[in-house]
Amino acid sequence: MTLKEESQRFTKLLFKAFYDCDTDAELALQQLETLFITIRNRACPEIKNKTCKLWSDFKENIPDLYSSLKKDAEAIYNNDPASQSIEEVYLAYPGFFAISIYRMARVFFKLNLPLIPRLMTEYAHSITGIDIHPGATIGESFFIDHGTGVVIGETTDIHSNVKVYQGVTLGALTVKKIHQNTKRHPTIEQNVTIYANATILGGQTIIGESTVIGGNTWLTESVPKNSVVTHNHQVEIFSKLKK
């Protein structure tokens, strides 16, 4: 539980260091280094006080991490007519918060530090309702609108300039343990828009670039680029009034 709590503290402090003008960034970095060592040692007791997985390994990723998050915020601001400013995106958009924590956790994941990245993304999940596995690969300028109920699985590959709406699932066709080390989740190419409650499953499923996936769509096979996929259903309206 200490590891879980300290991982959350690290996550919150890093977010504040990036976006809170009242946070002393230099002091925050010192505190983050101490927290990093604490959670690293608790997650990996076998490497305690050894030279692997140093704070410098994480710190060298911070400039690229900040640059990437700035592009995500700009994508949200530029694509959502309801957004009034970049500051509003930073403070009020659950999609941006979830993406931010995912990208932070992704650094830990790439450093092969166990458990910590999952604790970080589960922290964001508990707050936003958006579940992004830190193993997923997500390109630049990613936009999650509203966000509640979004699920992005471990081996999902999302290219740049993709927009996803609430309730979208990018999942696996099967969840058998023997498939643990295989690509189980779909690939979403650049400039794709996926509307609310669409479900896309399978490691061999590729959604071609510049495609639009309509709401409530269920897909388990690939779609060529520049497609529009819709879910057709019949709506019948009957009057309660009898003649």
C-alpha positions in Angstrom: 0.0 0.0 0.0 2.9 2.3 0.7 4.1 1.8 -2.9 0.6 2.6 -4.2 0.4 5.8 -2.2 3.9 7.0 -3.0 3.3 6.2 -6.7 0.2 8.4 -6.6 2.2 11.2 -4.8 4.9 11.0 -7.5 2.2 11.2 -10.2 0.4 14.2 -8.7 3.6 16.1 -8.0 4.9 15.6 -11.5 1.6 16.8 -13.0 1.8 19.9 -10.8 5.4 20.5 -11.7 4.4 20.6 -15.3 1.2 22.7 -15.1 0.9 24.5 -11.8 2.5 28.0 -11.8 2.4 28.1 -8.0 4.6 25.0 -7.8 8.4 25.6 -7.5 9.6 23.3 -10.4 13.2 23.1 -9.0 12.0 22.1 -5.5 9.5 19.7 -7.1 12.3 18.0 -9.0 14.2 17.4 -5.8 11.1 15.9 -4.2 10.4 13.8 -7.2 13.9 12.4 -7.1 13.4 11.3 -3.5 10.0 9.8 -4.4 11.4 8.0 -7.4 14.1 6.3 -5.4 11.5 5.3 -2.8 9.0 3.7 -5.3 11.9 2.2 -7.3 13.3 0.5 -4.2 9.9 -0.8 -3.1 8.9 -2.1 -6.5 12.3 -3.7 -7.2 13.9 -4.6 -3.8 16.4 -6.8 -5.6 18.0 -3.7 -7.2 18.0 -1.6 -4.1 20.9 0.8 -3.9 22.3 -0.5 -7.2 23.1 1.7 -10.2 20.3 0.5 -12.5 17.1 2.5 -13.0 18.4 5.8 -11.7 16.5 9.1 -11.4 18.6 10.3 -14.3 17.1 7.6 -16.5 13.7 9.0 -15.9 14.7 12.7 -15.8 16.2 12.6 -19.3 12.7 11.8 -20.6 11.1 14.9 -19.1 11.7 17.4 -22.0 10.2 15.0 -24.6 7.4 14.1 -22.2 6.5 17.7 -21.7 6.6 18.4 -25.5 4.4 15.4 -26.2 1.8 16.5 -23.6 1.7 20.0 -25.0 0.8 18.6 -28.4 -2.0 16.5 -26.8 -3.4 19.6 -25.1 -3.3 21.6 -28.3 -5.1 18.7 -30.1 -7.9 18.9 -27.5 -8.1 22.6 -27.7 -8.1 22.7 -31.5 -10.7 20.0 -31.9 -13.2 20.7 -29.2 -15.4 23.7 -29.8 -16.3 23.8 -26.1 -12.7 24.4 -25.0 -12.0 28.1 -24.2 -8.2 27.9 -23.5 -5.3 25.6 -23.1 -5.4 26.3 -19.3 -8.9 24.9 -19.3 -7.7 21.7 -21.0 -4.9 21.4 -18.3 -7.3 21.9 -15.4 -10.7 20.5 -16.5 -10.3 17.8 -19.1 -10.3 14.2 -17.8 -9.1 13.0 -21.2 -6.0 15.2 -20.9 -5.3 14.1 -17.3 -5.6 10.4 -18.3 -3.3 10.9 -21.3 -0.8 12.8 -19.2 -0.6 10.0 -16.5 -0.4 7.4 -19.3 2.6 9.2 -20.9 4.3 9.5 -17.5 3.7 5.8 -16.7 4.9 4.9 -20.1 8.4 6.2 -19.2 8.4 3.8 -16.2 7.1 1.0 -18.4 9.9 1.5 -21.0 12.5 1.5 -18.1 11.2 -2.0 -17.2 10.2 -0.9 -13.7 7.5 -3.3 -12.5 4.1 -2.4 -11.1 4.7 1.3 -10.8 3.3 2.2 -14.3 0.2 0.2 -13.6 -0.3 1.9 -10.3 0.0 5.3 -12.0 -2.5 4.5 -14.8 -4.9 2.9 -12.3 -4.8 6.2 -10.3 -5.9 8.1 -13.4 -8.5 5.4 -14.1 -10.0 5.8 -10.6 -10.3 9.6 -11.1 -11.4 9.8 -14.8 -13.0 6.4 -15.7 -10.4 6.2 -18.5 -8.4 2.9 -18.5 -5.1 3.1 -20.6 -2.6 0.4 -20.1 0.9 1.8 -19.9 2.1 -0.9 -22.4 -0.1 0.7 -25.2 1.8 2.7 -27.8 0.2 6.1 -28.5 1.4 8.7 -31.0 1.4 12.5 -30.9 -1.6 14.8 -30.6 -4.0 12.2 -29.0 -7.5 13.5 -28.2 -9.9 11.8 -25.8 -13.2 13.7 -25.5 -15.4 13.2 -22.4 -13.6 10.0 -21.9 -15.7 8.0 -19.3 -15.6 4.3 -20.1 -12.7 4.4 -22.5 -10.5 1.3 -22.4 -7.2 1.0 -24.3 -5.5 -2.4 -24.0 -1.8 -3.3 -23.4 -0.8 -4.0 -27.0 -2.9 -1.3 -28.7 -1.0 0.8 -31.3 -2.4 4.2 -31.9 -0.8 6.5 -34.4 -0.8 10.3 -34.4 -3.8 12.7 -34.6 -6.3 10.1 -33.4 -9.6 11.2 -31.7 -11.5 8.9 -29.4 -14.8 9.6 -27.6 -16.4 8.2 -24.5 -17.1 4.5 -24.1 -14.7 3.3 -26.8 -13.0 0.0 -26.2 -9.8 -1.0 -28.0 -9.6 -4.6 -26.7 -8.7 -8.2 -27.3 -10.7 -10.9 -29.0 -9.6 -13.4 -26.4 -8.2 -13.1 -22.9 -6.5 -16.5 -22.5 -3.2 -16.4 -20.5 -1.4 -18.2 -23.3 -1.7 -15.1 -25.5 0.0 -12.9 -22.9 3.1 -12.2 -25.1 1.2 -11.7 -28.4 -0.4 -8.6 -30.0 -3.9 -8.9 -28.8 -5.2 -5.3 -29.3 -5.9 -3.3 -32.5 -3.8 -0.9 -34.5 -5.3 2.6 -35.1 -3.6 4.5 -37.9 -3.2 8.3 -38.1 -6.1 10.8 -38.4 -8.7 8.2 -37.3 -11.8 9.3 -35.4 -13.7 6.8 -33.2 -17.0 7.9 -31.9 -18.8 7.0 -28.7 -19.2 3.4 -27.5 -17.5 1.8 -30.5 -15.7 -1.5 -29.8 -12.7 -2.6 -31.8 -11.1 -5.9 -31.0 -8.2 -8.1 -32.0 -4.5 -7.8 -32.6 -4.8 -8.3 -36.3 -7.4 -5.6 -36.6 -6.1 -2.4 -38.4 -8.1 0.7 -38.8 -6.7 2.5 -41.8 -5.7 6.1 -41.7 -8.3 8.9 -42.0 -11.2 6.5 -41.2 -14.2 7.5 -39.2 -15.7 4.8 -36.9 -19.3 5.6 -36.0 -20.9 5.3 -32.6 -21.9 1.8 -31.2 -19.9 0.0 -34.0 -18.5 -3.4 -33.3 -15.4 -4.4 -35.3 -13.2 -7.5 -35.3 -11.7 -7.1 -38.8 -9.6 -4.5 -40.5 -10.9 -1.4 -42.3 -9.1 0.3 -45.3 -8.0 3.9 -45.1 -10.5 6.7 -45.8 -13.5 4.6 -44.8 -16.6 5.5 -42.9 -18.0 2.7 -40.7 -21.5 3.0 -39.3 -23.8 0.9 -37.2 -27.2 0.6 -38.8 -30.2 0.0 -36.6 -33.9 0.5 -37.0 -35.7 2.9 -34.8 -39.5 2.6 -34.6 -41.7 5.2 -32.9 -45.2 4.3 -31.9 -47.8 6.7 -30.6 -49.4 5.9 -27.3 -52.5 7.6 -28.4 -55.1 5.4 -30.0 -57.4 6.8 -32.7 
